[in-house]
Amino acid sequence: MNSEDIAANEPLLPKPISTTQGGNRRKHKLLIVLGITAAALLLITGVAVTTLKGRPQSAGRLVTGKRAAVAVEAEECSNTGVEILKQGGNAVDAAIASALCIGVIDSFATGGFMLIRAPNGTFEFVDFRETAPLASDRDMFIDDSKAAQVGGLAVGVPGEVRGFELAHKRHGKLPWATLFEPAIRIARYGFRATPLLETRLKTAESWLMTMPEWTEVFAPNETLAKAGDLIVRSKLAETLDTIAREGPDAFYTGYIAESLVNATQAAGGIMTMEDMETYKAVIRPTVSTYYHGRKVTTCTTPTSGPLIASVLNILERYNFPVHGMDGLNIHRFVEAMKYGFAFRTEFGDPDFVDNDERILEIATKEWANIVRRNISDDTTHPPLYYQPKFDHISSHGTMHLSVVDEDNGAVALTSTVNLLFGAQILDQATGVILNDEMDDFSIPGKPNKFGLYPSEYNYVAPGKRPLSSITPTIIERDSQFEMALGGSGGSLIPTATLSTFILGENQRVSAVQAVRRLPDGTVHAASDPRKLGLAAAY
């Protein structure tokens, strides 16, 4: 579709606003607006945390190597990924092992997305997002929206094990069981609570201390674990060991599945054995664009990847690398992000939403040219100016990891349980913490926990996957791998990912994990210090 076709059928965007009217009064207003916009950007994307060109600020530090690198939110899990690489594993093997590790330590593991770059430069997107149980319906949370966040009704069918199975079958090198060994060891013999975990436990204290299955793990001495305390997850170790020995079916068809279903139903949920047995991870197309000569590849819906491509296309003409991030360009960045998030309100599970052509249009250079004409350099506008169709959802129980191996195979993987500690259900028999991904769906006529309004593209339906802010991204230069990155932080994820790539040394980002290879072959890895992580390389 060319730009003339788009313009002729353009239903959405307002006419461009003149930027030359208003004289000195407008110039004075411009300074105020840019100041507010710059402050808003800092609030949206967080404080400066790392730089891939030197020592990171705050508590983190840059890790370098000659061969390969892994960046995860916990040092122990970054080391796990490197351990797997040194055993002859590739980026997919390392990503799976690292994700299993972080699932033990940070409990953020039931579903998500994996973007894979094979050494030959081909890409694949594995979608293992949770799905709504088959007994779900569109209006199930209208009378009680809190039920989408806490309790059995909040639980979506977990997809992580099937996702790892699919990725491993198509790309893995080491045996399946080998990838589980580090996580089993950590769960069985324990790990030291981090300051971040201490903070999260304190936040959950009011409900956690009333539940024996939680206190058994996180408050064994009748007080919440503090940083440095040993936490043992022996039940989870046995569960992981069973999946390692018997294969992924053990999670979806055996006693583990029965236990998870029973725990969910005991808490008022509707997930069944049929839901578990019929869950499938799927391969979906990727989406890519070029930004100043670099190819940027990310995931299609139900992630927010098309937003990344759209905003990059809008911003490319402003030539940030030359002019820098002055007040004007920060304003342009924020305005482009507003359009990106307006477009995101049209996203949903592609198996349920028939708007593939629209999603592809949003990611084109032609569409970006139309949008850019509506960005004024001296004015910001109310939300409806950007013409969102609906509003969107956030999540905060999320982790991201990035890996590059010796052959430039790379993975950007993000996994989540949605809110902190998911649905607040810990199955005592298996040690598995269940998600509350049903809150990532829209509820007709009601905002979600974050005050965001509903989208009909994202209403609950049996077997449907909720929309996600997740945006795993891999960047190439001259057809060679350059960087893998992604983030956590709910609706901040796209902003974090884009600002890491675009803003360069400023690096004002949310919790991002990134690895890159320099032209001389050196690898750099950085883990966001606000999650107190540390990357690993060799």
N, C-alpha and C positions, 0 to 999 in steps of 0.2 A: 504494500500500500504506500503510495507516494504522498508527499506533503499536500499536494493539491486535493487528493481524494479525502484526506483527513480534514483539511480546512473546510471543504465543501459540506461535510457531514458533521461538523463540530457542534455537539449539543451542550458542551460542558463549560468551556472556559470563557470568562468575560473578556471584553475587548481590552487591549493594552491601555494602561493609564499613563498619561504624559508625565515625564519626570522633569519637565522644564518650567513648570508654573510655580508661582508662589514667592519668588524672589528671596530676599533675606529672611523673611519669616519662615519659609519652607526650609532654608538652609539651617536655621536655628533648630527647627523641628527635626531635621535630619540628624543632627548631632544627638538630640535626645533619644530618637528612635534607635540609632545605632548603639548608643550606650546601653539601652534596655535590651536590644537584641543580643549584644555581646554577653551581657549578664545572663540572659536566658540560655544562651549556648552553653555557658559554663554550668548552669544548673542542669541542663538536659544531659550533657555528656560527662559531667563530673570534673574532678581535678586532674591536673597533669600527673601521670603516673609512671610511664616508661618511655624510653626512647630507644629505637633500634639502631641508633648511630652512636650511642655512648652509654655511660652508666645510667641506669634508670633512676628516677627520683623516688622519693619516699622509701619504703622498706625493701623494694625489689632490686634486682640487679640483672644485667645482661649476661647471658650465658653464650659462649661461643664454642665452636668445634670445627672439625675439618670434614666430617662425613655426614652426620645426621643429627636431628634434634627433635625434642618433644617438649611441648609446653602444655602443662596441665595445671589445674588450680591448687594442687598439693604437691610439694616436692617429692614425696614418696611415690606418687603416681607418675610424675615425670621420669623418675628413676626407673620405674617399672617398664615404661615404654622403651627406654634405652636398653634395659636388660633384655627385652624381647628382640630388639634390633640386633644386638650383639650375638644373640643365639642364631641369627640367620633369618629372622623374621623381616617382613616388609612393613610399609607404613600402615596397612590395614591391620596386620597382626598387632602392631604396637598400639594402634588406636583402640582396638578392642580390649586389650589387656589393661591399658590405662583407664579406659572408661569403667571397666569392672572394678578397678582399684578405687576410683573416685566414688563409685556407687557404695562401696563399703565405708569410706571415710566421711563423705559429705552427704550420703543418702540421696543423691540426686540422680536417680537412674530408673526409669521405666519406659521411656520412649523418646524418640527424637529423629534426627536426620544426619546422614553421613554423605559428604561430598568427597569423591575419590578421584584423584588424578593418577592414572597408571604411568609407569615410566615412559611409555611410548607417546604420551601426551593426550590420550583419550580420557574422557570424563564419564563418570557415572554418579547418579544421585540415588541413594537408598533411603526410602521413606519408611521409617518404623515408628511413626507417630501412633499414639494410642487411638482407639476407636470407641465410639459410643456403643454400649451393649445393645443387643438386638431388641430388648424390651424398652428401649428409650423412645421418647416421643418429644415432639417440638415444644410442648407446653409443660413439660415435667417440672420445671422450676419456677413457674409463674407465681405460685402461692407461697413459695419459700425459697428465695434465691440463695440463702445461706446454705441450703442443702447441696448446692453445686460446689461448695468449698470445703465442707467438713462432713464426714460420715460416708456411709456406703454408697449413696446415690452419686456422690462426687467422683467415684472411681471409673476411669476409662480402662478398656482392655489393654494391658501392658504389651508393648511391642518390641522392647529392646532385644530380648533373646533371639526372636525371629530375625530382627534386623542384622544382628551380628552373625547369625547363621548364614543369611543370604550373602552378606559381604565376604565372609570367610570362604564360602563355597566358590565364589567367583574370583576372588583375588588372594586369599590367604596362602601362606607357605608352610607355616609351622602347624603341628597337629592342634586340633580344637582344644583338647585338654590342657595343652601346654600354656595356652593363653589365660587359663583360669588359675594357674598355680600361684602367681603372686597375690591375687586378691584373696584366695583361700587362706594363704599363709597369714596375711594381714588380719583377716577376720578372725582366724582361729587363735592366733597368739597375741593379737591386740595391736593398737596403734595409739600414739599419744594425741590427746585432744589438742586441737589448735586454738589459739585465741579467737578465731572466727567461729569455731564450733561452740566455744564457751558463750559467746555473745548470742548465738542463735538459740542455744538451750535456755538461756536466761529469758529470751523473748517468749519462749514456749512454756515457761515454768508453770504458769497458772493451770494449764490443762495437763501437761506432761506428768507432773507429780501426782496426779490422781489416777494414773493408769499403770498398773503393775508391769505390763509387758514393756512399757517404755522405761520405767525406773530400773528394771532389771538390767538394762543395757546402759542407760545414760545417767543413772543415779544409784549405783549398786551399794553405796554406803549411806543411802538415804539423803544425800545431798547431791545436787547437780554436779556433773563432772566439770572440772576447770582445766584450763590450758596446762598441758603436761601430764594430766591423769591418764592412766592406761584404760582404754575402752576395748572390750572383747565382744565380738559378735559371733559367738559359737554356733548359734542356730543358722545364721546366714552362711557361715563357713560350710556347714553340712549341705545346705541347699546348693551352693555353688559347686561343691564337690560332686553332688549327684548330677547336676547339669553337665559338668565336665566329663564324667565317666559315661553317662547314659545318653548324652546328646540333648539338643534343644527340645525334643518331644517330651522329655521328662518334666519340663516346666509347664507345658501346655496340655498334657493329657494324663499325667500321673498324679501321685499324691500331693505334689506341690501345688498343682492347679486346683485340686479339690480343696486344699487348705485355704488358698487365697479366695476362692469362691465362697467358702463357708464363712471366712472372716468378713468378707464384704457384705454378704447377706445378713450376717448377725448384726451388722451396723446399719441395716436398713437398705442395703444395695440390691441391685437387680442383675448383676453380672452372673452368668451361668457357665457351666462346663462347655456348652455349645459355643459361647463367645470365645472362650480360650482356645478350643480345638480348631475353630475356623479362622482365627486371626492369621493374616498374611502380611509380611513386609513386601513392598513393591519397588520396582525400578521406575523412576520418572525422568523426564527430560531435564536437562540443565538449561540455563539461560545465560547468555554472555553479551558483553559489549566491549568496546575499546575506549580507553581513557588515556589520551596523550601517548598513544603507541603501545600501551600495555593492554593485554587481554584480561578482562575480569570475568570469571565464571562463577556462577552461584546457582542456587536451587530454584526451581519453579514452585508454584503453590502446591501444598498449603503453607509453605514458608513465606517469608516476606522478601525473598530474593529478587523478584521483579522490581521491587522498590529500589533496591541497590542500583540496578541497571538504569532505571529511570532517572534517579537523582544524578548519577554520574554523567549521563547524557546532557542533562540540563546544565550542569556546572562546567562542563568541558570548555565551553566558549569563553568562560571568564578567565581562564589561564592562571589559576591560583599559583602554580609553581613559579611563574615569573613575577607576579605582582605581590605575592605573599598574602598572609591572613591579616590584612588591616581591617578596620571597622567596616568598610564597605563590603569586603568579601565575606566577612563573618555574617553580615546581614543577608547577602545573597545565599550563603550556605543554609541559613535558617529558613529563608523563603522557599528554597528548593526542597528542603526537608518537609515543609508544610504541604507542598504539592505531593511529595512522595507518600506521605501518610494519608492524604486525601485519596490517592489512587488505591492505597492498601485497603480501603474500606470496600473495594469491589472484589477482594480476594476471597477464596474459600476452597474447600476440598474439590479438586478438579473432577473427581468421580461423581460429584453431586451438583456442581455448578457449571453450566454450559456457557462459559465466556472465554474460551481459549484465545479467540481472535482479539478480544479486548486486552487480555493480559499481554499478548505479543505486541500489540500496538503501543501499549504503555512503555515498553522497553525499547522502542525505536528512536533513532536520531530525529526522524521527522516529527514525531510527537513532542520530543524535547524542544524542538525549534518553536513550536506553537506555544508551549508552556512558557518558555523563556521570555516571550514577548509580553507576558502578563506579570512579570516580576519587575517591580519598580525599585529603583535604587534609593528612593527617599521615603518609602512608605511601607509599613506593614499593615496587615488587614485582619478583620475578624475572621473566624474559622470558615464561615460559609462562603467567603470569597474564593476559597480554594476548591469549592464544589465537591466536598465529600459526599458519597452516596449514603454512607452510614458511618458508624464509629467502630472501634476495634478493641482488642483484648490485650492484657498484659500478663506476665508471669514472672515469678522471682525465685522459684526453686530450680534453677537452671545452671548447668555447667557447660563449658566449651573446652575442647582440646584441639591442638594442631600438631601435625607430625610431618616431617620430611625424612625419607630414608636415603641411603647412599646412591640409589639409582634415580633420585628425584621423583619417586612415587610419593604422593602426598595425600593427606586426609585432613579435612576440617569437619569435626564432629561435634554436634551439640545435643545434649540429652537433658531431660527435665522431669520433675514430678509436679510442676506448676508452682504452687505456693510453697513456702517453707514447710517441710515435713509433710507435704502432700495433703491427703485427706485426714491426717492425724490417726491413721490406722496402721499399727505395726502387728503383723500376723505373728503371734507368739511361737507357732510351730515352725515356721520357715525363716523368721527373722527379716522378712521382706516388708519394707515400708511402701504403702500403696499411694498412688497419685490422686490428685483431685483435678484431673484434666478436663472434666466436664464443665468446669468454670471457664474454660477457654472458648466454649460455645457462647453464642448470644442468646439471651432470654427475651422473647418478644415483649416489648414495652417497658423493659427494665434495664438500667445500667448494671454493670458488673461491680465487683469489689472496688475497682479503681475509678468508678464514676463514668465509665465509658459506655456509650449507647449502642444498641443492638444493630446487627446487620442481618438481613434475611438470607444472605449468602452463607451465613455462619450459624443458622439455627440447628438445633439438635435433630439428628435423624439416625435410625438404626444403622450401625456400621460406618458412620461418617467420622472423618477426622477433623478435629477443630483447627481453625486458623492459628498460625503461630507467628511470633515476631522473629523467630530464629532465622539467621542468614549466614550459614557457612559459606566462605568465599575463598577462592584460590586465584592468584594473580600470576600471569606469565609475561615475560618480556622476550621478544624475538623467539617465540615458541618454546622458551625454556622456563622452567619453574622459577619463580621469584619469591612468592610469599603465600602462606596459608594462614587464615585468621578467622576469627568469629568471636562472639561474646555472649555474655549472660546479662540479665537485668531487665527482662520483660520488654516493654515497648521501647526501652533505650537501646536495644540490641542493634537495630539498623543504623541509628545515629552513631553508636560506638564504632561499628565496623567501618562506616564511611569516613568518620573523622580520623581513624587510625591511618587509613590509606591516603586521604586527601590532605590532612593538615600537617603531615610529615612530622617535623621535630616538635611541634606543639603537643601532639599526642594527647589531646584532651578527650579521653575516652571513658566508656563504662568498663566493666570487667572483661578485658580482652586477653586472649592467649594467642600469640603469633609466633611463627617460625619463618625464616627466609634464608635464601642462599644468595650470597654476593657473587659478582662476576668472577672473583678469584677462586670460587669454590668454597669459601668459608661459610659456615652456617651460623646464624644468630637465632636465639630463642628468648622470648620474654614472656613472663607470666605476671599478670596484674597483681601488684603488691597489696591492693586493697582486699584481696582474698588470701593474702599472705602466702601465695604460691611461689614456686621457684622452678624454672625450666631446667632441662638437662640436655646435654649434647656430648658428642665425642668425635 
